[in-house]
Amino acid sequence: MYWVCINYPLAYVKKGQPGEATAPLRQLLALDPKHLYASQLLGLAYVQLGEKTAAMQQYYVLKELNARMAAELLKE
């Protein structure tokens, strides 16, 4: 079920509409706070939106879950 939930906001990020992706990603993370891909994608959406503080907060959350994925987010 989570793969469906992640594909929806992923489509918005790929289309260059990250603002549309943040709400569904936060909802998914409310259900599953340790969802790696949702955490990384939310951080990427924040980067695309220019919300550096929120992106860094998401980086630190992701770093606790998966250091490699957090490093990928930091490169963005």
PQR file of N, CA, C, O and H, with PARSE charges and radii, in Angstrom:
ATOM      1  N   MET A   1       0.816  -1.195   0.000 -0.4000 1.5000
ATOM      2  CA  MET A   1       0.000   0.000   0.000 -0.0000 2.0000
ATOM      3  C   MET A   1       0.861   1.261   0.000  0.5500 1.7000
ATOM      4  O   MET A   1       0.509   2.251  -0.642 -0.5500 1.4000
ATOM      5  N   TYR A   2       1.992   1.232   0.718 -0.4000 1.5000
ATOM      6  CA  TYR A   2       2.823   2.433   0.814 -0.0000 2.0000
ATOM      7  C   TYR A   2       3.427   2.826  -0.524  0.5500 1.7000
ATOM      8  O   TYR A   2       3.686   4.007  -0.756 -0.5500 1.4000
ATOM      9  H   TYR A   2       2.278   0.428   1.240  0.4000 1.0000
ATOM     10  N   TRP A   3       3.657   1.858  -1.414 -0.4000 1.5000
ATOM     11  CA  TRP A   3       4.229   2.214  -2.710 -0.0000 2.0000
ATOM     12  C   TRP A   3       3.264   3.087  -3.498  0.5500 1.7000
ATOM     13  O   TRP A   3       3.703   3.955  -4.253 -0.5500 1.4000
ATOM     14  H   TRP A   3       3.446   0.898  -1.225  0.4000 1.0000
ATOM     15  N   VAL A   4       1.965   2.881  -3.343 -0.4000 1.5000
ATOM     16  CA  VAL A   4       0.980   3.739  -3.992 -0.0000 2.0000
ATOM     17  C   VAL A   4       1.057   5.137  -3.389  0.5500 1.7000
ATOM     18  O   VAL A   4       1.012   6.134  -4.110 -0.5500 1.4000
ATOM     19  H   VAL A   4       1.608   2.176  -2.730  0.4000 1.0000
ATOM     20  N   CYS A   5       1.172   5.204  -2.082 -0.4000 1.5000
ATOM     21  CA  CYS A   5       1.235   6.492  -1.384 -0.0000 2.0000
ATOM     22  C   CYS A   5       2.468   7.286  -1.775  0.5500 1.7000
ATOM     23  O   CYS A   5       2.413   8.515  -1.826 -0.5500 1.4000
ATOM     24  H   CYS A   5       1.209   4.394  -1.496  0.4000 1.0000
ATOM     25  N   ILE A   6       3.561   6.624  -2.049 -0.4000 1.5000
ATOM     26  CA  ILE A   6       4.798   7.329  -2.382 -0.0000 2.0000
ATOM     27  C   ILE A   6       4.824   7.737  -3.856  0.5500 1.7000
ATOM     28  O   ILE A   6       5.446   8.741  -4.202 -0.5500 1.4000
ATOM     29  H   ILE A   6       3.605   5.626  -2.007  0.4000 1.0000
ATOM     30  N   ASN A   7       4.164   6.981  -4.722 -0.4000 1.5000
ATOM     31  CA  ASN A   7       4.152   7.315  -6.144 -0.0000 2.0000
ATOM     32  C   ASN A   7       3.386   8.603  -6.433  0.5500 1.7000
ATOM     33  O   ASN A   7       3.744   9.346  -7.347 -0.5500 1.4000
ATOM     34  H   ASN A   7       3.659   6.166  -4.441  0.4000 1.0000
ATOM     35  N   TYR A   8       2.361   8.866  -5.678 -0.4000 1.5000
ATOM     36  CA  TYR A   8       1.552  10.074  -5.863 -0.0000 2.0000
ATOM     37  C   TYR A   8       2.394  11.341  -5.676  0.5500 1.7000
ATOM     38  O   TYR A   8       2.447  12.161  -6.593 -0.5500 1.4000
ATOM     39  H   TYR A   8       2.070   8.263  -4.935  0.4000 1.0000
ATOM     40  N   PRO A   9       3.052  11.535  -4.533 -0.5600 1.5000
ATOM     41  CA  PRO A   9       3.881  12.739  -4.382  0.2800 2.0000
ATOM     42  C   PRO A   9       5.134  12.716  -5.264  0.5500 1.7000
ATOM     43  O   PRO A   9       5.627  13.768  -5.672 -0.5500 1.4000
ATOM     44  N   LEU A  10       5.639  11.531  -5.553 -0.4000 1.5000
ATOM     45  CA  LEU A  10       6.812  11.425  -6.425 -0.0000 2.0000
ATOM     46  C   LEU A  10       6.509  12.011  -7.802  0.5500 1.7000
ATOM     47  O   LEU A  10       7.364  12.665  -8.399 -0.5500 1.4000
ATOM     48  H   LEU A  10       5.239  10.677  -5.222  0.4000 1.0000
ATOM     49  N   ALA A  11       5.321  11.786  -8.298 -0.4000 1.5000
ATOM     50  CA  ALA A  11       4.931  12.333  -9.595 -0.0000 2.0000
ATOM     51  C   ALA A  11       4.976  13.857  -9.573  0.5500 1.7000
ATOM     52  O   ALA A  11       5.404  14.477 -10.546 -0.5500 1.4000
ATOM     53  H   ALA A  11       4.627  11.254  -7.813  0.4000 1.0000
ATOM     54  N   TYR A  12       4.544  14.456  -8.484 -0.4000 1.5000
ATOM     55  CA  TYR A  12       4.585  15.916  -8.381 -0.0000 2.0000
ATOM     56  C   TYR A  12       6.017  16.444  -8.330  0.5500 1.7000
ATOM     57  O   TYR A  12       6.330  17.458  -8.955 -0.5500 1.4000
ATOM     58  H   TYR A  12       4.197  13.952  -7.693  0.4000 1.0000
ATOM     59  N   VAL A  13       6.871  15.769  -7.598 -0.4000 1.5000
ATOM     60  CA  VAL A  13       8.268  16.206  -7.512 -0.0000 2.0000
ATOM     61  C   VAL A  13       8.918  16.113  -8.891  0.5500 1.7000
ATOM     62  O   VAL A  13       9.640  17.021  -9.302 -0.5500 1.4000
ATOM     63  H   VAL A  13       6.617  14.946  -7.090  0.4000 1.0000
ATOM     64  N   LYS A  14       8.663  15.019  -9.602 -0.4000 1.5000
ATOM     65  CA  LYS A  14       9.242  14.852 -10.940 -0.0000 2.0000
ATOM     66  C   LYS A  14       8.714  15.891 -11.921  0.5500 1.7000
ATOM     67  O   LYS A  14       9.427  16.294 -12.840 -0.5500 1.4000
ATOM     68  H   LYS A  14       8.077  14.281  -9.268  0.4000 1.0000
ATOM     69  N   LYS A  15       7.467  16.329 -11.733 -0.4000 1.5000
ATOM     70  CA  LYS A  15       6.884  17.339 -12.616 -0.0000 2.0000
ATOM     71  C   LYS A  15       7.312  18.755 -12.244  0.5500 1.7000
ATOM     72  O   LYS A  15       6.938  19.715 -12.917 -0.5500 1.4000
ATOM     73  H   LYS A  15       6.888  16.002 -10.987  0.4000 1.0000
ATOM     74  N   GLY A  16       8.096  18.887 -11.174 -0.4000 1.5000
ATOM     75  CA  GLY A  16       8.541  20.203 -10.739 -0.0000 2.0000
ATOM     76  C   GLY A  16       7.501  20.948  -9.925  0.5500 1.7000
ATOM     77  O   GLY A  16       7.498  22.178  -9.882 -0.5500 1.4000
ATOM     78  H   GLY A  16       8.400  18.107 -10.627  0.4000 1.0000
ATOM     79  N   GLN A  17       6.612  20.193  -9.275 -0.4000 1.5000
ATOM     80  CA  GLN A  17       5.586  20.779  -8.419 -0.0000 2.0000
ATOM     81  C   GLN A  17       5.721  20.232  -6.992  0.5500 1.7000
ATOM     82  O   GLN A  17       4.809  19.578  -6.486 -0.5500 1.4000
ATOM     83  H   GLN A  17       6.615  19.193  -9.310  0.4000 1.0000
ATOM     84  N   PRO A  18       6.860  20.500  -6.348 -0.5600 1.5000
ATOM     85  CA  PRO A  18       7.103  19.899  -5.032  0.2800 2.0000
ATOM     86  C   PRO A  18       6.127  20.373  -3.959  0.5500 1.7000
ATOM     87  O   PRO A  18       5.914  19.670  -2.972 -0.5500 1.4000
ATOM     88  N   GLY A  19       5.540  21.536  -4.132 -0.4000 1.5000
ATOM     89  CA  GLY A  19       4.584  22.022  -3.140 -0.0000 2.0000
ATOM     90  C   GLY A  19       3.374  21.125  -3.014  0.5500 1.7000
ATOM     91  O   GLY A  19       2.772  21.034  -1.944 -0.5500 1.4000
ATOM     92  H   GLY A  19       5.713  22.108  -4.934  0.4000 1.0000
ATOM     93  N   GLU A  20       3.014  20.462  -4.099 -0.4000 1.5000
ATOM     94  CA  GLU A  20       1.880  19.536  -4.086 -0.0000 2.0000
ATOM     95  C   GLU A  20       2.233  18.215  -3.392  0.5500 1.7000
ATOM     96  O   GLU A  20       1.345  17.465  -2.987 -0.5500 1.4000
ATOM     97  H   GLU A  20       3.504  20.536  -4.968  0.4000 1.0000
ATOM     98  N   ALA A  21       3.520  17.942  -3.259 -0.4000 1.5000
ATOM     99  CA  ALA A  21       3.971  16.669  -2.692 -0.0000 2.0000
ATOM    100  C   ALA A  21       4.103  16.696  -1.175  0.5500 1.7000
ATOM    101  O   ALA A  21       4.033  15.646  -0.535 -0.5500 1.4000
ATOM    102  H   ALA A  21       4.242  18.551  -3.587  0.4000 1.0000
ATOM    103  N   THR A  22       4.290  17.859  -0.593 -0.4000 1.5000
ATOM    104  CA  THR A  22       4.620  17.907   0.834 -0.0000 2.0000
ATOM    105  C   THR A  22       3.490  17.405   1.732  0.5500 1.7000
ATOM    106  O   THR A  22       3.752  16.649   2.666 -0.5500 1.4000
ATOM    107  H   THR A  22       4.347  18.711  -1.112  0.4000 1.0000
ATOM    108  N   ALA A  23       2.256  17.799   1.480 -0.4000 1.5000
ATOM    109  CA  ALA A  23       1.146  17.382   2.350 -0.0000 2.0000
ATOM    110  C   ALA A  23       0.950  15.866   2.349  0.5500 1.7000
ATOM    111  O   ALA A  23       0.844  15.280   3.426 -0.5500 1.4000
ATOM    112  H   ALA A  23       2.043  18.414   0.721  0.4000 1.0000
ATOM    113  N   PRO A  24       0.897  15.196   1.174 -0.5600 1.5000
ATOM    114  CA  PRO A  24       0.740  13.741   1.213  0.2800 2.0000
ATOM    115  C   PRO A  24       1.932  13.027   1.851  0.5500 1.7000
ATOM    116  O   PRO A  24       1.768  11.987   2.490 -0.5500 1.4000
ATOM    117  N   LEU A  25       3.129  13.585   1.677 -0.4000 1.5000
ATOM    118  CA  LEU A  25       4.305  12.962   2.302 -0.0000 2.0000
ATOM    119  C   LEU A  25       4.249  13.095   3.821  0.5500 1.7000
ATOM    120  O   LEU A  25       4.581  12.152   4.540 -0.5500 1.4000
ATOM    121  H   LEU A  25       3.263  14.429   1.158  0.4000 1.0000
ATOM    122  N   ARG A  26       3.835  14.250   4.307 -0.4000 1.5000
ATOM    123  CA  ARG A  26       3.699  14.416   5.763 -0.0000 2.0000
ATOM    124  C   ARG A  26       2.628  13.485   6.317  0.5500 1.7000
ATOM    125  O   ARG A  26       2.776  12.957   7.419 -0.5500 1.4000
ATOM    126  H   ARG A  26       3.565  15.016   3.723  0.4000 1.0000
ATOM    127  N   GLN A  27       1.555  13.279   5.565 -0.4000 1.5000
ATOM    128  CA  GLN A  27       0.513  12.350   6.001 -0.0000 2.0000
ATOM    129  C   GLN A  27       1.046  10.924   6.067  0.5500 1.7000
ATOM    130  O   GLN A  27       0.770  10.196   7.021 -0.5500 1.4000
ATOM    131  H   GLN A  27       1.435  13.708   4.670  0.4000 1.0000
ATOM    132  N   LEU A  28       1.803  10.532   5.061 -0.4000 1.5000
ATOM    133  CA  LEU A  28       2.398   9.196   5.049 -0.0000 2.0000
ATOM    134  C   LEU A  28       3.363   9.026   6.220  0.5500 1.7000
ATOM    135  O   LEU A  28       3.379   7.982   6.873 -0.5500 1.4000
ATOM    136  H   LEU A  28       2.027  11.124   4.286  0.4000 1.0000
ATOM    137  N   LEU A  29       4.159  10.046   6.477 -0.4000 1.5000
ATOM    138  CA  LEU A  29       5.111   9.961   7.588 -0.0000 2.0000
ATOM    139  C   LEU A  29       4.417   9.990   8.942  0.5500 1.7000
ATOM    140  O   LEU A  29       4.968   9.493   9.924 -0.5500 1.4000
ATOM    141  H   LEU A  29       4.146  10.893   5.946  0.4000 1.0000
ATOM    142  N   ALA A  30       3.238  10.554   9.012 -0.4000 1.5000
ATOM    143  CA  ALA A  30       2.469  10.501  10.256 -0.0000 2.0000
ATOM    144  C   ALA A  30       2.030   9.062  10.533  0.5500 1.7000
ATOM    145  O   ALA A  30       1.948   8.643  11.687 -0.5500 1.4000
ATOM    146  H   ALA A  30       2.791  10.958   8.214  0.4000 1.0000
ATOM    147  N   LEU A  31       1.752   8.317   9.474 -0.4000 1.5000
ATOM    148  CA  LEU A  31       1.368   6.908   9.624 -0.0000 2.0000
ATOM    149  C   LEU A  31       2.572   6.008   9.858  0.5500 1.7000
ATOM    150  O   LEU A  31       2.512   5.052  10.631 -0.5500 1.4000
ATOM    151  H   LEU A  31       1.819   8.658   8.536  0.4000 1.0000
ATOM    152  N   ASP A  32       3.657   6.329   9.181 -0.4000 1.5000
ATOM    153  CA  ASP A  32       4.871   5.509   9.256 -0.0000 2.0000
ATOM    154  C   ASP A  32       6.094   6.426   9.314  0.5500 1.7000
ATOM    155  O   ASP A  32       6.700   6.713   8.282 -0.5500 1.4000
ATOM    156  H   ASP A  32       3.706   7.105   8.553  0.4000 1.0000
ATOM    157  N   PRO A  33       6.462   6.889  10.515 -0.5600 1.5000
ATOM    158  CA  PRO A  33       7.566   7.859  10.656  0.2800 2.0000
ATOM    159  C   PRO A  33       8.924   7.348  10.167  0.5500 1.7000
ATOM    160  O   PRO A  33       9.839   8.144   9.954 -0.5500 1.4000
ATOM    161  N   LYS A  34       9.066   6.040   9.986 -0.4000 1.5000
ATOM    162  CA  LYS A  34      10.350   5.477   9.566 -0.0000 2.0000
ATOM    163  C   LYS A  34      10.365   5.098   8.079  0.5500 1.7000
ATOM    164  O   LYS A  34      11.223   4.329   7.646 -0.5500 1.4000
ATOM    165  H   LYS A  34       8.322   5.393  10.159  0.4000 1.0000
ATOM    166  N   HIS A  35       9.432   5.627   7.309 -0.4000 1.5000
ATOM    167  CA  HIS A  35       9.378   5.333   5.877 -0.0000 2.0000
ATOM    168  C   HIS A  35      10.532   6.071   5.190  0.5500 1.7000
ATOM    169  O   HIS A  35      10.514   7.295   5.063 -0.5500 1.4000
ATOM    170  H   HIS A  35       8.735   6.252   7.661  0.4000 1.0000
ATOM    171  N   LEU A  36      11.522   5.313   4.755 -0.4000 1.5000
ATOM    172  CA  LEU A  36      12.748   5.898   4.211 -0.0000 2.0000
ATOM    173  C   LEU A  36      12.508   6.754   2.984  0.5500 1.7000
ATOM    174  O   LEU A  36      12.983   7.887   2.910 -0.5500 1.4000
ATOM    175  H   LEU A  36      11.536   4.318   4.859  0.4000 1.0000
ATOM    176  N   TYR A  37      11.780   6.223   2.031 -0.4000 1.5000
ATOM    177  CA  TYR A  37      11.600   6.932   0.772 -0.0000 2.0000
ATOM    178  C   TYR A  37      10.753   8.185   0.939  0.5500 1.7000
ATOM    179  O   TYR A  37      11.001   9.193   0.278 -0.5500 1.4000
ATOM    180  H   TYR A  37      11.394   5.303   2.091  0.4000 1.0000
ATOM    181  N   ALA A  38       9.763   8.132   1.810 -0.4000 1.5000
ATOM    182  CA  ALA A  38       8.946   9.322   2.076 -0.0000 2.0000
ATOM    183  C   ALA A  38       9.792  10.396   2.749  0.5500 1.7000
ATOM    184  O   ALA A  38       9.655  11.577   2.433 -0.5500 1.4000
ATOM    185  H   ALA A  38       9.561   7.313   2.348  0.4000 1.0000
ATOM    186  N   SER A  39      10.657  10.003   3.665 -0.4000 1.5000
ATOM    187  CA  SER A  39      11.530  10.959   4.336 -0.0000 2.0000
ATOM    188  C   SER A  39      12.482  11.625   3.356  0.5500 1.7000
ATOM    189  O   SER A  39      12.676  12.840   3.393 -0.5500 1.4000
ATOM    190  H   SER A  39      10.769   9.043   3.922  0.4000 1.0000
ATOM    191  N   GLN A  40      13.072  10.823   2.481 -0.4000 1.5000
ATOM    192  CA  GLN A  40      14.008  11.368   1.502 -0.0000 2.0000
ATOM    193  C   GLN A  40      13.278  12.263   0.493  0.5500 1.7000
ATOM    194  O   GLN A  40      13.773  13.335   0.142 -0.5500 1.4000
ATOM    195  H   GLN A  40      12.914   9.836   2.451  0.4000 1.0000
ATOM    196  N   LEU A  41      12.125  11.832   0.035 -0.4000 1.5000
ATOM    197  CA  LEU A  41      11.383  12.606  -0.950 -0.0000 2.0000
ATOM    198  C   LEU A  41      10.874  13.918  -0.360  0.5500 1.7000
ATOM    199  O   LEU A  41      10.854  14.938  -1.048 -0.5500 1.4000
ATOM    200  H   LEU A  41      11.723  10.962   0.320  0.4000 1.0000
ATOM    201  N   LEU A  42      10.466  13.903   0.900 -0.4000 1.5000
ATOM    202  CA  LEU A  42      10.034  15.139   1.539 -0.0000 2.0000
ATOM    203  C   LEU A  42      11.203  16.117   1.635  0.5500 1.7000
ATOM    204  O   LEU A  42      11.036  17.311   1.389 -0.5500 1.4000
ATOM    205  H   LEU A  42      10.482  13.074   1.460  0.4000 1.0000
ATOM    206  N   GLY A  43      12.372  15.619   1.987 -0.4000 1.5000
ATOM    207  CA  GLY A  43      13.555  16.473   2.016 -0.0000 2.0000
ATOM    208  C   GLY A  43      13.864  17.054   0.646  0.5500 1.7000
ATOM    209  O   GLY A  43      14.201  18.232   0.528 -0.5500 1.4000
ATOM    210  H   GLY A  43      12.508  14.648   2.187  0.4000 1.0000
ATOM    211  N   LEU A  44      13.751  16.238  -0.381 -0.4000 1.5000
ATOM    212  CA  LEU A  44      13.990  16.707  -1.749 -0.0000 2.0000
ATOM    213  C   LEU A  44      12.964  17.762  -2.152  0.5500 1.7000
ATOM    214  O   LEU A  44      13.312  18.755  -2.791 -0.5500 1.4000
ATOM    215  H   LEU A  44      13.477  15.281  -0.285  0.4000 1.0000
ATOM    216  N   ALA A  45      11.706  17.551  -1.781 -0.4000 1.5000
ATOM    217  CA  ALA A  45      10.664  18.546  -2.086 -0.0000 2.0000
ATOM    218  C   ALA A  45      10.994  19.876  -1.419  0.5500 1.7000
ATOM    219  O   ALA A  45      10.840  20.935  -2.027 -0.5500 1.4000
ATOM    220  H   ALA A  45      11.423  16.745  -1.262  0.4000 1.0000
ATOM    221  N   TYR A  46      11.451  19.821  -0.165 -0.4000 1.5000
ATOM    222  CA  TYR A  46      11.830  21.046   0.528 -0.0000 2.0000
ATOM    223  C   TYR A  46      13.001  21.737  -0.155  0.5500 1.7000
ATOM    224  O   TYR A  46      13.037  22.964  -0.238 -0.5500 1.4000
ATOM    225  H   TYR A  46      11.576  18.961   0.329  0.4000 1.0000
ATOM    226  N   VAL A  47      13.962  20.951  -0.645 -0.4000 1.5000
ATOM    227  CA  VAL A  47      15.100  21.522  -1.374 -0.0000 2.0000
ATOM    228  C   VAL A  47      14.603  22.255  -2.616  0.5500 1.7000
ATOM    229  O   VAL A  47      15.010  23.386  -2.881 -0.5500 1.4000
ATOM    230  H   VAL A  47      13.932  19.954  -0.578  0.4000 1.0000
ATOM    231  N   GLN A  48      13.731  21.611  -3.368 -0.4000 1.5000
ATOM    232  CA  GLN A  48      13.207  22.222  -4.591 -0.0000 2.0000
ATOM    233  C   GLN A  48      12.399  23.478  -4.298  0.5500 1.7000
ATOM    234  O   GLN A  48      12.360  24.402  -5.110 -0.5500 1.4000
ATOM    235  H   GLN A  48      13.401  20.692  -3.152  0.4000 1.0000
ATOM    236  N   LEU A  49      11.758  23.508  -3.139 -0.4000 1.5000
ATOM    237  CA  LEU A  49      10.979  24.684  -2.753 -0.0000 2.0000
ATOM    238  C   LEU A  49      11.860  25.805  -2.194  0.5500 1.7000
ATOM    239  O   LEU A  49      11.395  26.928  -1.997 -0.5500 1.4000
ATOM    240  H   LEU A  49      11.790  22.758  -2.479  0.4000 1.0000
ATOM    241  N   GLY A  50      13.134  25.492  -1.942 -0.4000 1.5000
ATOM    242  CA  GLY A  50      14.037  26.487  -1.381 -0.0000 2.0000
ATOM    243  C   GLY A  50      13.898  26.634   0.125  0.5500 1.7000
ATOM    244  O   GLY A  50      14.377  27.610   0.702 -0.5500 1.4000
ATOM    245  H   GLY A  50      13.512  24.580  -2.103  0.4000 1.0000
ATOM    246  N   GLU A  51      13.249  25.676   0.759 -0.4000 1.5000
ATOM    247  CA  GLU A  51      13.065  25.700   2.214 -0.0000 2.0000
ATOM    248  C   GLU A  51      14.223  24.946   2.863  0.5500 1.7000
ATOM    249  O   GLU A  51      14.105  23.778   3.233 -0.5500 1.4000
ATOM    250  H   GLU A  51      12.860  24.883   0.289  0.4000 1.0000
ATOM    251  N   LYS A  52      15.337  25.649   2.986 -0.4000 1.5000
ATOM    252  CA  LYS A  52      16.573  25.022   3.452 -0.0000 2.0000
ATOM    253  C   LYS A  52      16.478  24.507   4.884  0.5500 1.7000
ATOM    254  O   LYS A  52      16.991  23.430   5.187 -0.5500 1.4000
ATOM    255  H   LYS A  52      15.434  26.598   2.685  0.4000 1.0000
ATOM    256  N   THR A  53      15.833  25.255   5.757 -0.4000 1.5000
ATOM    257  CA  THR A  53      15.711  24.824   7.157 -0.0000 2.0000
ATOM    258  C   THR A  53      14.916  23.536   7.249  0.5500 1.7000
ATOM    259  O   THR A  53      15.323  22.602   7.940 -0.5500 1.4000
ATOM    260  H   THR A  53      15.416  26.130   5.510  0.4000 1.0000
ATOM    261  N   ALA A  54      13.789  23.477   6.561 -0.4000 1.5000
ATOM    262  CA  ALA A  54      12.962  22.272   6.577 -0.0000 2.0000
ATOM    263  C   ALA A  54      13.696  21.101   5.943  0.5500 1.7000
ATOM    264  O   ALA A  54      13.582  19.967   6.408 -0.5500 1.4000
ATOM    265  H   ALA A  54      13.458  24.236   6.000  0.4000 1.0000
ATOM    266  N   ALA A  55      14.450  21.373   4.879 -0.4000 1.5000
ATOM    267  CA  ALA A  55      15.227  20.318   4.220 -0.0000 2.0000
ATOM    268  C   ALA A  55      16.282  19.754   5.168  0.5500 1.7000
ATOM    269  O   ALA A  55      16.485  18.542   5.227 -0.5500 1.4000
ATOM    270  H   ALA A  55      14.543  22.294   4.501  0.4000 1.0000
ATOM    271  N   MET A  56      16.953  20.637   5.910 -0.4000 1.5000
ATOM    272  CA  MET A  56      17.973  20.163   6.851 -0.0000 2.0000
ATOM    273  C   MET A  56      17.343  19.387   8.006  0.5500 1.7000
ATOM    274  O   MET A  56      17.919  18.406   8.475 -0.5500 1.4000
ATOM    275  H   MET A  56      16.788  21.622   5.862  0.4000 1.0000
ATOM    276  N   GLN A  57      16.186  19.810   8.463 -0.4000 1.5000
ATOM    277  CA  GLN A  57      15.492  19.058   9.510 -0.0000 2.0000
ATOM    278  C   GLN A  57      15.154  17.657   9.010  0.5500 1.7000
ATOM    279  O   GLN A  57      15.294  16.676   9.740 -0.5500 1.4000
ATOM    280  H   GLN A  57      15.718  20.607   8.082  0.4000 1.0000
ATOM    281  N   GLN A  58      14.710  17.575   7.769 -0.4000 1.5000
ATOM    282  CA  GLN A  58      14.388  16.269   7.205 -0.0000 2.0000
ATOM    283  C   GLN A  58      15.646  15.440   7.021  0.5500 1.7000
ATOM    284  O   GLN A  58      15.611  14.219   7.175 -0.5500 1.4000
ATOM    285  H   GLN A  58      14.596  18.372   7.176  0.4000 1.0000
ATOM    286  N   TYR A  59      16.756  16.089   6.694 -0.4000 1.5000
ATOM    287  CA  TYR A  59      18.038  15.394   6.575 -0.0000 2.0000
ATOM    288  C   TYR A  59      18.403  14.718   7.900  0.5500 1.7000
ATOM    289  O   TYR A  59      18.812  13.557   7.916 -0.5500 1.4000
ATOM    290  H   TYR A  59      16.784  17.081   6.569  0.4000 1.0000
ATOM    291  N   TYR A  60      18.254  15.443   9.000 -0.4000 1.5000
ATOM    292  CA  TYR A  60      18.614  14.873  10.302 -0.0000 2.0000
ATOM    293  C   TYR A  60      17.697  13.714  10.689  0.5500 1.7000
ATOM    294  O   TYR A  60      18.140  12.751  11.315 -0.5500 1.4000
ATOM    295  H   TYR A  60      17.922  16.386   8.987  0.4000 1.0000
ATOM    296  N   VAL A  61      16.432  13.808  10.320 -0.4000 1.5000
ATOM    297  CA  VAL A  61      15.510  12.686  10.562 -0.0000 2.0000
ATOM    298  C   VAL A  61      15.961  11.477   9.755  0.5500 1.7000
ATOM    299  O   VAL A  61      16.047  10.365  10.277 -0.5500 1.4000
ATOM    300  H   VAL A  61      16.072  14.590   9.811  0.4000 1.0000
ATOM    301  N   LEU A  62      16.245  11.703   8.481 -0.4000 1.5000
ATOM    302  CA  LEU A  62      16.656  10.618   7.597 -0.0000 2.0000
ATOM    303  C   LEU A  62      18.006  10.044   8.005  0.5500 1.7000
ATOM    304  O   LEU A  62      18.237   8.843   7.859 -0.5500 1.4000
ATOM    305  H   LEU A  62      16.175  12.606   8.057  0.4000 1.0000
ATOM    306  N   LYS A  63      18.896  10.882   8.511 -0.4000 1.5000
ATOM    307  CA  LYS A  63      20.224  10.419   8.936 -0.0000 2.0000
ATOM    308  C   LYS A  63      20.122   9.360  10.026  0.5500 1.7000
ATOM    309  O   LYS A  63      20.919   8.423  10.068 -0.5500 1.4000
ATOM    310  H   LYS A  63      18.708  11.857   8.629  0.4000 1.0000
ATOM    311  N   GLU A  64      19.134   9.513  10.909 -0.4000 1.5000
ATOM    312  CA  GLU A  64      18.925   8.524  11.969 -0.0000 2.0000
ATOM    313  C   GLU A  64      18.401   7.193  11.407  0.5500 1.7000
ATOM    314  O   GLU A  64      18.616   6.132  11.993 -0.5500 1.4000
ATOM    315  H   GLU A  64      18.486  10.274  10.875  0.4000 1.0000
ATOM    316  N   LEU A  65      17.718   7.272  10.272 -0.4000 1.5000
ATOM    317  CA  LEU A  65      17.123   6.072   9.678 -0.0000 2.0000
ATOM    318  C   LEU A  65      18.066   5.369   8.712  0.5500 1.7000
ATOM    319  O   LEU A  65      18.160   4.141   8.705 -0.5500 1.4000
ATOM    320  H   LEU A  65      17.544   8.134   9.796  0.4000 1.0000
ATOM    321  N   ASN A  66      18.773   6.163   7.886 -0.4000 1.5000
ATOM    322  CA  ASN A  66      19.629   5.585   6.859 -0.0000 2.0000
ATOM    323  C   ASN A  66      20.660   6.642   6.428  0.5500 1.7000
ATOM    324  O   ASN A  66      20.327   7.593   5.722 -0.5500 1.4000
ATOM    325  H   ASN A  66      18.697   7.161   7.891  0.4000 1.0000
ATOM    326  N   ALA A  67      21.883   6.464   6.853 -0.4000 1.5000
ATOM    327  CA  ALA A  67      22.935   7.455   6.597 -0.0000 2.0000
ATOM    328  C   ALA A  67      23.219   7.631   5.106  0.5500 1.7000
ATOM    329  O   ALA A  67      23.481   8.749   4.664 -0.5500 1.4000
ATOM    330  H   ALA A  67      22.154   5.691   7.427  0.4000 1.0000
ATOM    331  N   ARG A  68      23.173   6.553   4.324 -0.4000 1.5000
ATOM    332  CA  ARG A  68      23.457   6.642   2.893 -0.0000 2.0000
ATOM    333  C   ARG A  68      22.410   7.494   2.184  0.5500 1.7000
ATOM    334  O   ARG A  68      22.752   8.351   1.369 -0.5500 1.4000
ATOM    335  H   ARG A  68      22.961   5.644   4.684  0.4000 1.0000
ATOM    336  N   MET A  69      21.146   7.263   2.489 -0.4000 1.5000
ATOM    337  CA  MET A  69      20.079   8.037   1.857 -0.0000 2.0000
ATOM    338  C   MET A  69      20.135   9.500   2.307  0.5500 1.7000
ATOM    339  O   MET A  69      19.825  10.402   1.529 -0.5500 1.4000
ATOM    340  H   MET A  69      20.868   6.566   3.150  0.4000 1.0000
ATOM    341  N   ALA A  70      20.524   9.730   3.544 -0.4000 1.5000
ATOM    342  CA  ALA A  70      20.666  11.092   4.037 -0.0000 2.0000
ATOM    343  C   ALA A  70      21.789  11.816   3.295  0.5500 1.7000
ATOM    344  O   ALA A  70      21.670  12.998   2.972 -0.5500 1.4000
ATOM    345  H   ALA A  70      20.776   8.997   4.176  0.4000 1.0000
ATOM    346  N   ALA A  71      22.886  11.093   3.026 -0.4000 1.5000
ATOM    347  CA  ALA A  71      23.995  11.686   2.277 -0.0000 2.0000
ATOM    348  C   ALA A  71      23.561  12.064   0.868  0.5500 1.7000
ATOM    349  O   ALA A  71      23.980  13.097   0.346 -0.5500 1.4000
ATOM    350  H   ALA A  71      22.984  10.133   3.288  0.4000 1.0000
ATOM    351  N   GLU A  72      22.723  11.235   0.249 -0.4000 1.5000
ATOM    352  CA  GLU A  72      22.198  11.549  -1.085 -0.0000 2.0000
ATOM    353  C   GLU A  72      21.353  12.814  -1.048  0.5500 1.7000
ATOM    354  O   GLU A  72      21.429  13.651  -1.947 -0.5500 1.4000
ATOM    355  H   GLU A  72      22.383  10.396   0.673  0.4000 1.0000
ATOM    356  N   LEU A  73      20.549  12.942  -0.002 -0.4000 1.5000
ATOM    357  CA  LEU A  73      19.721  14.144   0.139 -0.0000 2.0000
ATOM    358  C   LEU A  73      20.601  15.364   0.339  0.5500 1.7000
ATOM    359  O   LEU A  73      20.315  16.424  -0.219 -0.5500 1.4000
ATOM    360  H   LEU A  73      20.488  12.262   0.728  0.4000 1.0000
ATOM    361  N   LEU A  74      21.654  15.239   1.115 -0.4000 1.5000
ATOM    362  CA  LEU A  74      22.545  16.367   1.390 -0.0000 2.0000
ATOM    363  C   LEU A  74      23.221  16.863   0.117  0.5500 1.7000
ATOM    364  O   LEU A  74      23.522  18.051   0.009 -0.5500 1.4000
ATOM    365  H   LEU A  74      21.886  14.378   1.568  0.4000 1.0000
ATOM    366  N   LYS A  75      23.465  15.989  -0.838 -0.4000 1.5000
ATOM    367  CA  LYS A  75      24.072  16.385  -2.115 -0.0000 2.0000
ATOM    368  C   LYS A  75      23.170  17.321  -2.899  0.5500 1.7000
ATOM    369  O   LYS A  75      23.647  18.139  -3.685 -0.5500 1.4000
ATOM    370  H   LYS A  75      23.221  15.023  -0.750  0.4000 1.0000
ATOM    371  N   GLU A  76      21.859  17.200  -2.685 -0.4000 1.5000
ATOM    372  CA  GLU A  76      20.912  18.053  -3.405 -0.0000 2.0000
ATOM    373  C   GLU A  76      21.037  19.479  -2.914  0.5500 1.7000
ATOM    374  O   GLU A  76      20.325  20.361  -3.393 -0.5500 1.4000
ATOM    375  H   GLU A  76      21.471  16.536  -2.047  0.4000 1.0000
TER
END
